[in-house]
Amino acid sequence: MDMDKVKTTIKQFVRDWSEDGRQERLICYAPIIEEVKRRFPVTSTIDNDVSAVQILVPGAGLGRLSWEFARLGYTCQGNEVSLYMLIASHFILNKCSQVNAHTIHPWILNFCNNVSNDDQLRAVQFPDVNTASLPVDSRFSMSAGDFLQIYNDPNDWDCITTCFFIDTAHNIIEYVERLWTILKPGGIWINFGPLLYHFEDIPNEESFELSYTDLRSVILSCGFQIENEKLPIRTGYIKNDRSMLHYEYDCVFFVAVKPRQ
């Protein structure tokens, strides 16, 4: 068992499913959700059924962003490769039916940069919503496995949202090309995150690192049109607000469109 991954997964409960993670979700998830709602408006009219809109969320983690799309009525599939995240997301999405029914101590193994013992020992309750409250006719699923191996069918998705995901690639160009392939003409790719290339410092692992300027050129050369772009947007990731040490990212948010012709 990889204890570092276990600890990260426990902290992911804080980010995705607790009141303590609300600020990070407002910075990272809210702009993505609002852009989807703007592109595919949610209305109560019969002739505008948003369940026809298919959204893919690769790197879904514990599934909060995917769940939010399903709650709004979209057809959504989250994708995750980490077994640790998949086990935890299965628990939160299928075995929790009460708000704040569970308590964890996510910082208890952090022995450095604590102002007080109480900060290290403090509890966090989850989930902050009833995850079983989705409509009975909601179309929500999670897939397990590598993004590049699972998603190959061309012109399949109306919208793909990537949040802290694209830098998990061995070769980020492969991700961009695959996103282009599987999006429908007129489809939308919404991205939020940094470029912390996950394999950059791992021996014997392929890793191809591009600056954002070069990545932007790759995106455009594939045929995407970037219609919205904001940077930097500063945020933490599973940040311990009471720690004496803080890491933050200056992230990029962009909306890229695959033209209809």
VENLIN-V448217 format. One record per helix or strand of 3 or more residues. SS is the DSSP state (A for helix, B for strand). FROM is the first residue (numbers start at 1). TO is the last residue. If there is no record, write none. Layout:
<<SS & FROM & TO> <SS & FROM & TO>>
//
This chain:
<<A & 3 & 17> <A & 19 & 39> <A & 50 & 52> <B & 54 & 58> <A & 64 & 72> <B & 75 & 80> <A & 83 & 94> <B & 102 & 104> <A & 117 & 121> <B & 124 & 126> <A & 131 & 133> <B & 140 & 144> <A & 147 & 150> <B & 157 & 163> <A & 166 & 168> <A & 172 & 182> <B & 183 & 193> <A & 212 & 222> <B & 224 & 235> <B & 249 & 258>>
//
